[in-house]
């Protein structure tokens, strides 16, 4: 929906903390690409105002009593025409769930104007592209890093290792920890691109160079960087099927 003052994003701010709403209004007032059309103090009120005002963008707090931000996003997910959602939260452990709901961005509190500006530019870019074609598989991950989250496309990830309740994502010569179980993440990854070879390891298929039989029924995957990773017996039939064996 075009704003009457131009092509600015008609924006609804949703947060149950009055001071947080006030701070967000001040930040938004200095951004030429935004026009704040309303505020809501809880999820139920937000859904009513979304229906009444038809905003282009929601700056949505994650944790609110009764109807929280994730519940609002789930409600919107079933609508054909829906506003873009930028989650604004003090918690960094909901990023996977947020992007399962096709969120544009995930901004940590206290909100910094330059960080919110990057989120707004992502929303504008998506609108200019006519929205993103939805996929049932996870296409990007947001990883806590210092005082913000960094965006990593799943296509950049070569390997995922389990570390208790976390997973370690290997991206080039760097690695990042994400609060997520390997089983939970496996369900969200495209099986055409990723395969689990061990209870602690998921690999991106294009980085697999070949399979090696080590004897006594033990097999390993040879990676394109020369590393060999043992295949768990439970996962061996699927890995062999991938190789046409």
C-alpha positions as CSV (number, residue, x, y, z in Angstrom):
1,X,0.0,0.0,0.0
2,X,1.5,3.3,-1.0
3,X,1.8,6.0,1.6
4,X,0.0,9.3,0.9
5,X,3.3,11.1,1.4
6,X,5.1,9.0,-1.2
7,X,6.4,5.5,-1.3
8,X,7.3,5.3,2.4
9,X,6.5,2.2,4.4
10,X,3.3,2.6,6.5
11,X,4.5,1.2,9.8
12,X,2.9,-0.2,12.9
13,X,5.0,-0.4,16.1
14,X,4.1,-3.2,18.5
15,X,5.6,-3.4,22.0
16,X,4.1,-3.8,25.5
17,X,6.7,-1.5,27.0
18,X,5.7,2.2,26.6
19,X,9.2,3.5,26.8
20,X,10.2,1.1,24.0
21,X,7.4,2.3,21.9
22,X,8.4,5.9,22.5
23,X,12.0,5.2,21.7
24,X,11.0,3.5,18.5
25,X,8.8,6.4,17.5
26,X,11.7,8.8,17.9
27,X,14.0,6.6,15.8
28,X,11.4,6.1,13.1
29,X,10.6,9.9,12.9
30,X,14.1,10.5,11.6
31,X,13.8,7.9,8.8
32,X,12.6,9.2,5.5
33,X,11.4,5.8,4.3
34,X,8.9,5.3,7.2
35,X,5.6,6.7,8.1
36,X,4.3,5.5,11.5
37,X,0.5,4.9,11.2
38,X,-0.1,3.5,14.7
39,X,1.2,1.7,17.8
40,X,-0.1,-1.4,19.7
41,X,0.7,-2.6,23.2
42,X,-0.1,-6.3,22.7
43,X,-0.5,-8.9,20.1
44,X,-4.3,-8.9,20.0
45,X,-4.5,-5.1,19.5
46,X,-1.8,-5.4,16.9
47,X,-3.9,-7.9,14.8
48,X,-6.9,-5.6,15.0
49,X,-4.9,-2.6,13.9
50,X,-3.3,-4.5,11.1
51,X,-6.7,-5.3,9.7
52,X,-7.9,-1.7,10.2
53,X,-4.9,0.1,8.9
54,X,-3.3,-2.2,6.4
55,X,0.4,-1.3,7.2
56,X,3.3,-2.2,5.0
57,X,5.6,-3.0,7.8
58,X,5.3,-4.1,11.5
59,X,8.1,-3.5,14.0
60,X,7.1,-6.4,16.2
61,X,8.2,-7.1,19.8
62,X,8.9,-10.8,20.3
63,X,7.8,-11.3,23.9
64,X,4.5,-9.9,25.0
65,X,1.9,-11.3,27.5
66,X,-0.9,-13.5,26.1
67,X,-0.5,-13.0,22.3
68,X,3.2,-12.7,21.6
69,X,5.1,-11.6,18.5
70,X,5.5,-15.1,17.1
71,X,1.7,-15.7,17.5
72,X,1.0,-12.5,15.6
73,X,3.4,-13.5,12.8
74,X,1.8,-17.0,12.6
75,X,-1.6,-15.4,12.2
76,X,-0.3,-13.2,9.4
77,X,1.4,-16.1,7.7
78,X,-1.9,-17.5,6.4
79,X,-2.8,-14.2,4.7
80,X,-2.2,-13.7,1.0
81,X,-1.4,-10.0,1.4
82,X,0.4,-9.3,4.6
83,X,2.8,-6.7,5.9
84,X,6.5,-7.3,6.2
85,X,7.6,-8.2,9.7
86,X,10.8,-7.0,11.5
87,X,11.1,-8.6,14.9
88,X,12.5,-6.3,17.6
89,X,13.5,-8.2,20.7
90,X,15.9,-8.4,23.7
91,X,16.2,-12.2,23.1
92,X,18.5,-13.8,20.4
93,X,17.2,-17.3,20.7
94,X,14.1,-17.1,18.5
95,X,15.9,-16.3,15.3
96,X,15.2,-19.7,13.6
97,X,11.5,-19.6,14.4
98,X,11.3,-16.0,13.2
99,X,12.7,-16.7,9.8
100,X,10.5,-19.8,9.5
101,X,7.8,-17.2,9.5
102,X,9.4,-15.3,6.7
103,X,10.5,-12.3,8.8
104,X,12.4,-9.6,7.0
105,X,14.8,-9.1,9.8
106,X,15.5,-9.6,13.5
107,X,16.8,-6.6,15.5
108,X,18.1,-6.8,19.0
109,X,17.3,-4.3,21.7
110,X,18.4,-1.7,22.6
111,X,17.7,-0.8,19.0
112,X,20.4,1.2,17.2
113,X,19.2,3.6,14.4
114,X,21.8,2.3,11.9
115,X,20.8,-1.3,12.6
116,X,17.1,-0.5,12.1
117,X,17.9,1.4,9.0
118,X,19.4,-1.8,7.5
119,X,16.3,-3.7,8.4
120,X,14.1,-1.0,6.7
121,X,16.3,-1.2,3.5
122,X,15.7,-5.0,3.5
123,X,12.0,-4.4,3.7
124,X,12.1,-1.9,0.9
125,X,14.2,-4.2,-1.3
126,X,11.8,-7.1,-0.8
127,X,8.8,-4.8,-1.7
128,X,10.6,-3.7,-4.9
129,X,11.1,-7.3,-5.8
130,X,7.4,-8.0,-5.3
131,X,7.9,-10.1,-2.2
132,X,10.0,-13.2,-1.8
133,X,9.0,-16.6,-3.2
134,X,8.3,-18.6,-0.1
135,X,10.1,-21.9,0.4
136,X,9.2,-24.6,2.9
137,X,13.0,-24.8,3.7
138,X,15.1,-22.5,5.7
139,X,17.1,-20.1,3.4
140,X,18.9,-18.0,5.9
141,X,20.0,-18.1,9.5
142,X,20.6,-15.2,11.9
143,X,23.5,-15.7,14.3
144,X,24.1,-13.8,17.6
145,X,27.3,-11.9,17.2
146,X,28.4,-9.2,19.7
147,X,25.4,-6.8,20.1
148,X,23.5,-7.9,17.0
149,X,22.7,-10.8,14.7
150,X,24.5,-11.5,11.4
151,X,22.7,-13.0,8.4
152,X,24.0,-16.2,6.9
153,X,22.4,-17.8,3.9
154,X,22.1,-21.6,4.3
155,X,23.8,-21.9,0.9
156,X,27.0,-20.6,2.5
157,X,27.1,-23.3,5.2
158,X,29.3,-26.3,4.4
159,X,29.0,-28.2,7.6
160,X,26.9,-28.3,10.8
161,X,28.2,-29.9,14.0
162,X,26.1,-30.6,17.2
163,X,27.5,-29.1,20.4
164,X,25.0,-30.0,23.2
165,X,22.0,-27.7,22.7
166,X,23.8,-25.7,20.1
167,X,25.0,-26.2,16.6
168,X,28.2,-24.9,15.1
169,X,27.9,-23.6,11.5
170,X,30.9,-23.8,9.3
171,X,31.1,-20.9,6.8
172,X,34.3,-20.7,4.8
173,X,37.1,-20.5,7.4
174,X,34.9,-19.2,10.2
175,X,32.3,-20.9,12.4
176,X,29.4,-19.7,14.5
177,X,27.3,-21.1,17.3
178,X,23.5,-21.1,17.2
179,X,21.2,-22.1,20.0
180,X,19.3,-24.9,18.2
181,X,19.4,-28.6,18.3
182,X,20.8,-30.4,15.2
183,X,17.6,-32.5,14.9
184,X,15.5,-29.4,14.9
185,X,17.7,-27.7,12.3
186,X,17.8,-30.8,10.1
187,X,14.0,-30.6,9.8
188,X,14.2,-27.1,8.4
189,X,17.0,-27.7,5.8
190,X,16.4,-28.7,2.2
191,X,17.2,-32.5,1.9
192,X,18.1,-31.9,-1.7
193,X,21.0,-29.7,-0.4
194,X,21.9,-31.1,3.0
195,X,22.4,-34.6,4.4
196,X,23.0,-35.9,7.9
197,X,25.9,-38.4,8.0
198,X,26.1,-38.8,11.8
199,X,24.1,-37.9,14.9
200,X,26.4,-34.9,15.3
201,X,27.1,-33.9,11.7
202,X,25.1,-32.5,8.7
203,X,26.9,-31.7,5.4
204,X,26.1,-29.6,2.4
205,X,26.1,-32.2,-0.4
206,X,28.0,-30.1,-2.9
207,X,31.0,-30.2,-0.6
208,X,31.1,-34.0,-0.6
209,X,33.9,-35.2,-2.9
210,X,33.3,-39.0,-2.4
211,X,32.8,-41.9,0.0
212,X,35.5,-44.1,1.4
213,X,35.3,-47.7,2.8
214,X,37.6,-48.0,5.7
215,X,37.0,-51.7,6.3
216,X,34.9,-53.6,8.8
217,X,31.7,-51.9,7.6
218,X,33.1,-48.4,8.4
219,X,32.6,-45.7,5.8
220,X,33.7,-42.1,5.7
221,X,32.8,-39.0,3.6
222,X,35.6,-37.3,1.8
223,X,35.1,-33.5,1.8
224,X,36.4,-31.2,-1.0
225,X,38.8,-29.6,1.5
226,X,40.4,-33.0,2.1
227,X,38.9,-33.8,5.5
228,X,37.4,-37.3,6.1
229,X,34.3,-37.6,8.3
230,X,33.0,-40.9,9.6
231,X,29.5,-41.9,8.7
232,X,27.3,-43.1,11.5
233,X,25.8,-46.6,10.9
234,X,22.3,-45.3,11.2
235,X,22.9,-42.8,8.4
236,X,24.9,-45.0,6.1
237,X,22.1,-46.3,3.9
238,X,20.9,-42.8,3.1
239,X,24.4,-41.6,2.4
240,X,25.0,-44.5,0.0
241,X,21.6,-43.9,-1.7
242,X,22.7,-40.3,-2.3
243,X,25.8,-41.7,-4.1
244,X,23.7,-44.2,-6.0
245,X,25.0,-47.3,-4.2
